């Protein structure tokens, strides 16, 4: 659309301005979920460290069980955590899940296929070599890289790190984000609403999104609709924070003070992006200057600013769904890159649309969920003010501009599991 910035161009500009933190810290592995790994993890051991059984049963030599119904003497018992002795020909070893396979054995017969009578077991199954055996190193070989630097650690990642004996992990420090909202009409939950007032949902939504990404949030609350108050809040927010995130006040109305305040305290680009919901988004910095895509300290102080703080700035629209969508689609990749993550973009699914939609001149992010038939259904009210659409939905349909959707068409679906 004429005069509007393409979504990909806006994202490219944002990512070009995201400078990754360099400071690292070592944290206990059990506390590392949600952090970004700063150094690759290599395994000093094979996992599993020895051939072991994946079933409770009897370890045997296949040559000793030529037919079902073969009876063998039980010569030893091997629980998990113990190491048996070499299996004598013509005998079996009682063995339990996870226990190392005794030397000489080449199969395990599950206990359900065996009958024990005193010290003799009848094997009612002809085993094949390797049956129910987990081989040494079949999961991880000693020396292998098990986790790459830049990985955003999940529960599974920290489990893998623990499985190779890593008690601590090197991670990048958390991104520090100052958050505030603007608007005299805003009230906090628990306060009475004055005439014309609304509760400040964006503060709660954005704080939860930031903390979900592992950020340390400096919550500055609601800033009054005045130029002086907004500039003072920006100066304070720039001290000790990497990013300032606001909602509301980034348009060009008489009561929209964020844009001129950021320009006075640093620099700002105000973009009108060809997306729906969304459109207005501001990006710049407070307390410094931009060069070669990175933030740096100014050579000479800017008039009226506190030069001790330099922070990137992103201003989101005030409508709650617009704020939510622009965060997950644009701010989230910026934050992940700034935190040192290697992968910052969500992975989409191709799913069937079980609805018809006429499309819009702007690229649209539609709130939708998967129905019982595996197709997508659309929330009936796609207004940027209907925040309940985001609790009903399971993700966003990324629909190109001027693209009508017909019943049965394949669309690009971004599940919230990839966006939060």
C-alpha positions in Angstrom: 0.0 0.0 0.0 1.2 3.5 -0.8 3.0 5.2 2.1 3.0 2.1 4.3 6.0 0.1 5.2 6.1 -3.6 4.2 6.1 -6.0 7.1 9.3 -7.7 6.1 11.1 -4.4 5.6 10.0 -3.3 9.1 11.2 -6.6 10.6 14.5 -6.3 8.8 15.1 -2.8 10.1 14.2 -3.9 13.7 16.6 -6.8 13.6 19.3 -4.6 12.1 19.0 -2.4 15.2 19.1 -5.3 17.7 22.6 -5.6 19.2 23.1 -8.9 21.1 24.2 -8.8 24.7 27.7 -10.0 25.3 27.8 -10.5 29.0 27.5 -14.1 30.2 26.9 -15.9 33.5 27.0 -19.4 34.8 23.7 -20.8 36.2 22.8 -24.1 37.7 21.4 -26.4 35.0 18.1 -26.8 36.8 17.6 -23.0 36.7 18.6 -22.6 33.0 15.2 -23.2 31.3 14.2 -20.1 29.3 17.7 -18.7 29.0 19.9 -18.4 25.9 22.9 -20.7 25.9 26.1 -18.7 25.4 28.5 -21.7 24.9 28.0 -25.0 23.2 27.7 -28.1 25.4 29.8 -31.2 24.5 29.4 -34.5 26.1 32.4 -36.0 28.0 30.7 -39.4 28.1 28.7 -41.9 26.0 25.0 -41.9 26.7 24.1 -44.6 27.7 27.6 -45.3 29.2 27.1 -49.1 28.7 24.9 -51.5 26.8 21.8 -51.8 29.0 18.3 -53.3 29.0 15.2 -51.3 28.1 12.9 -53.9 29.7 12.6 -55.9 32.9 13.3 -59.5 31.9 16.1 -62.0 31.4 19.5 -61.5 29.7 20.4 -64.5 27.5 22.7 -65.7 24.8 20.6 -66.2 21.7 22.5 -69.4 20.9 21.2 -70.9 24.2 17.5 -70.4 23.2 17.0 -72.2 19.9 13.3 -72.8 20.5 10.4 -71.4 22.6 10.1 -73.3 25.9 13.9 -73.6 26.5 14.7 -73.8 30.3 17.8 -72.0 31.6 19.2 -71.7 35.1 19.1 -68.2 36.6 22.7 -67.5 37.5 22.6 -63.9 38.7 20.3 -60.9 39.4 21.2 -57.5 38.0 19.2 -54.5 39.3 19.8 -51.0 37.8 22.9 -49.4 39.3 24.7 -52.8 39.5 27.1 -54.5 37.2 26.8 -58.3 36.7 29.5 -60.8 35.9 30.0 -62.6 32.6 27.0 -64.7 31.6 27.8 -68.4 31.7 26.7 -70.4 28.7 23.4 -72.1 29.3 22.3 -69.6 32.0 20.1 -66.5 32.1 20.5 -63.3 34.2 17.5 -61.7 35.9 17.8 -58.1 34.8 15.9 -54.9 35.4 15.3 -51.8 33.2 18.4 -49.6 32.9 20.8 -52.3 34.3 24.0 -52.9 32.3 24.0 -56.0 30.1 26.3 -58.7 31.4 29.3 -59.6 29.2 28.3 -62.6 26.9 24.6 -61.7 26.7 23.3 -60.6 23.4 19.6 -60.2 24.0 16.9 -59.6 26.6 13.6 -61.4 26.8 10.9 -59.4 28.5 9.6 -61.0 31.7 6.1 -61.4 30.2 7.4 -64.0 27.8 9.2 -66.0 30.6 8.0 -68.3 33.4 10.2 -68.5 36.6 10.1 -71.7 38.7 12.6 -71.5 41.6 16.0 -71.0 40.1 15.0 -72.0 36.6 13.3 -69.8 33.9 11.5 -71.0 30.9 12.0 -68.8 27.9 8.8 -68.8 25.8 10.2 -66.8 22.9 13.1 -67.1 20.5 15.1 -63.9 20.8 17.1 -62.1 18.1 20.4 -60.5 18.7 20.1 -57.0 20.2 16.5 -57.4 21.3 15.5 -54.9 24.1 19.1 -53.7 24.3 20.1 -50.0 24.3 23.6 -49.8 23.0 26.4 -47.7 24.5 26.4 -44.2 23.0 23.3 -44.8 20.9 21.9 -41.5 22.2 25.0 -39.4 22.6 28.6 -40.2 21.7 31.5 -38.9 23.9 32.7 -35.6 22.4 29.5 -34.8 20.5 28.0 -31.3 20.7 24.6 -31.8 22.3 23.5 -28.2 22.6 24.6 -25.4 20.3 25.3 -21.8 21.4 22.3 -19.6 20.9 19.8 -22.3 21.9 16.8 -21.0 23.8 16.7 -23.6 26.5 13.6 -25.7 27.2 13.0 -28.4 29.7 14.2 -31.0 27.2 17.4 -29.1 26.7 18.3 -28.8 30.4 17.5 -32.6 30.7 20.0 -33.3 27.9 22.6 -31.1 29.6 22.0 -33.0 32.9 22.3 -36.4 31.1 25.9 -35.6 30.2 26.8 -34.4 33.7 26.6 -30.6 33.1 25.9 -29.1 36.5 26.1 -25.5 35.2 25.5 -23.8 31.9 26.9 -20.6 30.4 24.1 -18.3 29.4 23.7 -14.7 28.2 22.5 -12.3 30.8 18.9 -11.4 30.7 17.7 -8.5 28.7 16.6 -5.5 30.8 13.4 -3.9 29.6 11.6 -0.8 30.9 7.9 -0.8 30.3 5.3 1.9 30.6 2.0 3.0 29.2 0.7 6.4 28.4 -2.8 7.7 28.7 -4.8 9.7 31.3 -7.8 7.4 30.6 -5.9 4.4 32.0 -6.7 2.9 35.4 -5.2 -0.1 37.1 -7.3 -3.1 38.0 -8.7 -2.7 41.5 -9.1 1.1 41.0 -12.6 2.6 40.3 -13.1 3.6 36.7 -13.7 7.3 36.2 -16.0 8.4 33.3 -14.2 7.7 30.0 -11.7 5.5 31.7 -10.5 2.0 30.8 -8.4 -0.6 32.6 -4.8 -0.9 31.5 -4.7 -4.4 30.0 -1.6 -3.7 27.9 0.6 -3.3 30.9 -0.3 -6.8 32.1 -0.1 -8.4 28.6 3.2 -6.9 27.7 4.8 -7.6 31.0 3.7 -11.3 30.8 5.1 -11.5 27.2 8.4 -10.0 28.3 8.8 -12.2 31.3 7.9 -15.2 29.1 10.9 -14.4 27.0 13.2 -14.3 30.1 13.5 -10.5 30.3 14.0 -8.5 33.5 11.1 -6.0 33.5 11.4 -2.5 35.0 7.7 -1.7 35.3 7.2 2.1 35.3 3.4 1.9 35.3 1.3 4.6 33.7 2.9 7.9 32.6 0.6 11.0 32.5 -0.3 12.5 29.1 2.2 15.4 29.2 5.4 16.1 27.4 7.5 16.7 30.5 6.3 13.6 32.2 6.9 11.5 29.2 10.5 12.9 28.7 11.3 12.3 32.4 10.0 8.7 32.2 12.2 8.1 29.1 15.3 9.5 30.8 14.7 7.3 33.8 14.0 4.3 31.8 17.2 4.6 29.8 19.3 4.2 32.9 20.2 0.5 33.4 17.9 -0.9 30.7 18.6 -2.3 27.3 15.1 -1.6 25.8 12.2 0.8 26.5 8.9 -0.6 25.5 5.7 1.5 25.5 2.1 1.2 24.4 0.0 4.1 23.2 0.9 7.6 22.3 3.0 6.8 19.2 0.6 8.4 16.7 0.6 12.1 15.7 -2.3 13.5 17.7 -2.2 16.4 20.1 -2.2 14.0 23.1 0.4 11.6 21.6 3.5 12.7 23.4 5.8 9.7 23.0 7.0 10.5 19.5 8.2 14.1 20.1 9.6 13.1 23.6 11.7 10.3 22.1 12.9 12.6 19.4 13.9 15.1 22.0 15.8 12.5 24.1 17.3 10.5 21.3 16.0 9.7 17.8 13.0 8.0 16.4 11.5 6.5 13.2 7.7 6.3 13.2 6.6 3.6 10.8 3.1 3.0 9.4 3.3 -0.7 8.7 1.0 -2.4 6.2 -0.4 -4.9 8.7 -3.7 -5.4 10.4 -4.0 -5.2 13.4 -1.2 -2.8 14.1 0.0 -0.2 11.6 1.8 2.4 13.9 5.1 1.4 15.4 8.0 3.5 16.6 11.6 2.4 16.8 14.6 4.4 17.9 16.7 5.0 20.9 16.9 7.2 24.0 20.1 8.6 25.4 22.5 7.7 22.5 22.9 7.7 18.8 22.6 5.0 16.2 25.5 4.0 14.0 25.9 0.9 11.8 22.8 -0.7 13.2 24.1 -0.6 16.8 23.4 1.6 19.7 26.4 3.7 21.0 27.0 6.5 23.5 26.8 10.0 22.0 30.0 12.0 21.6 28.3 15.1 23.1 25.4 15.1 25.4 22.0 15.8 24.0 20.2 18.8 25.6 18.3 17.8 28.7 19.2 14.1 28.6 20.7 11.9 31.2 23.8 10.5 29.4 24.3 7.7 31.8 21.7 5.6 30.1 21.4 4.4 26.5 18.5 2.2 25.5 16.7 1.1 22.4 13.1 2.2 22.1 10.0 0.5 20.6 6.6 2.1 20.8 3.6 -0.1 20.2 0.0 0.9 19.3 -2.4 1.3 22.1 -5.3 -1.0 20.9 -4.8 -4.2 22.9 -4.9 -6.7 20.0 -2.6 -4.4 17.9 -0.2 -4.2 20.8 -0.2 -8.0 21.3 0.2 -8.8 17.6 3.0 -6.3 16.9 4.8 -7.6 20.0 4.7 -11.3 19.0 5.4 -10.7 15.3 8.0 -7.8 15.5 9.2 -7.2 19.1 9.7 -10.9 19.9 12.3 -11.5 17.1 14.1 -8.3 18.2 14.3 -9.4 21.8 15.4 -12.9 20.9 18.2 -11.6 18.7 19.2 -9.1 21.5 19.4 -12.0 23.9 21.8 -13.9 21.7 19.3 -16.5 20.3 20.3 -18.2 17.0 16.7 -18.8 15.9 14.4 -15.8 16.2 11.6 -16.5 13.7 8.5 -18.6 14.3 7.8 -21.8 12.4 4.5 -21.9 10.5 2.1 -24.7 9.8 0.1 -25.2 6.6 -3.5 -25.9 7.5 -6.9 -26.0 5.9 -9.2 -23.0 6.3 -12.7 -24.1 7.2 -14.1 -20.6 6.5 -14.2 -17.9 3.8 -12.6 -14.5 4.2 -12.6 -11.6 1.8 -9.1 -10.3 2.6 -7.7 -6.8 3.2 -5.3 -4.4 1.4 -3.0 -4.9 4.4 -1.3 -8.1 5.5 -3.5 -9.4 8.2 -2.9 -11.6 11.2 -6.2 -13.3 12.0 -7.0 -14.9 15.3 -7.9 -18.6 14.7 -7.9 -22.0 16.3 -7.9 -25.6 15.1 -11.2 -27.4 15.1 -12.0 -31.1 15.8 -11.6 -31.9 12.1 -8.0 -30.5 11.9 -9.0 -27.3 10.0 -8.9 -23.7 11.2 -11.9 -21.7 12.3 -11.9 -17.9 12.6 -12.9 -15.8 15.6 -16.0 -13.9 14.4 -14.8 -10.4 15.5 -11.3 -9.5 14.3 -11.4 -6.0 15.7 -8.2 -4.7 17.2 -10.0 -3.9 20.4 -11.3 -7.4 21.1 -8.7 -8.9 23.3 -10.8 -12.0 24.0 -10.0 -13.1 20.4 -6.5 -13.8 21.7 -7.7 -16.0 24.5 -10.1 -17.9 22.3 -7.5 -18.4 19.5 -4.6 -20.9 19.4 -2.5 -18.8 16.9 -2.5 -16.4 14.1 -3.2 -16.9 10.4 -0.6 -14.9 8.4 -2.7 -13.8 5.4 -1.0 -11.8 2.6 -2.4 -8.4 1.5 -5.3 -8.5 -0.9 -5.6 -12.3 -0.4 -9.1 -13.8 -0.2 -9.4 -17.1 1.6 -11.8 -19.7 0.3 -13.3 -22.6 2.2 -10.7 -25.4 2.0 -7.8 -23.2 1.0 -4.4 -23.9 2.6 -3.2 -21.0 4.8 -0.1 -20.2 6.9 -0.8 -20.7 10.6 1.5 -19.5 13.4 0.6 -21.3 16.6 1.0 -19.4 19.9 3.5 -22.1 21.0 5.9 -20.5 18.4 5.0 -16.9 19.3 5.1 -16.8 23.1 
